[in-house]
C-alpha cells in the first residue's frame, strides 16, 4: 500500500487520476491483465476498489484518463495488477504504471 501525503492521520485528501499502465510484453492471444485501484481507511479497512483498465491479446498498454478516485485524508491507496481469471495470459510480464495525485 502506498500512503498518500500526510500518511496516517494526515491532512492530504485528494484525487488520483490519469492512470496509465505499460507491460514489457503482450499477454498473448486470449490473455489479459487487469488493473484496479483500492483505497483503504487509516485503520486499513477497505473503503473502495474500482476497475481502471485491461491489457489484452497483443496490446501492451492501457489507460483510464477519464476516471478519478477520491482519497480521504489519512487514507492509503494501492494499485492491483492481476491476470484475468477468465482470460489467462500465456506471457509473464513486467509492469509499470503512473497516475496523478491532486491534493484537495
Helices and strands as residue ranges (DSSP letters): E 2-3, E 14-23, E 28-40, E 46-57, E 61-71, E 76-83, E 95-103
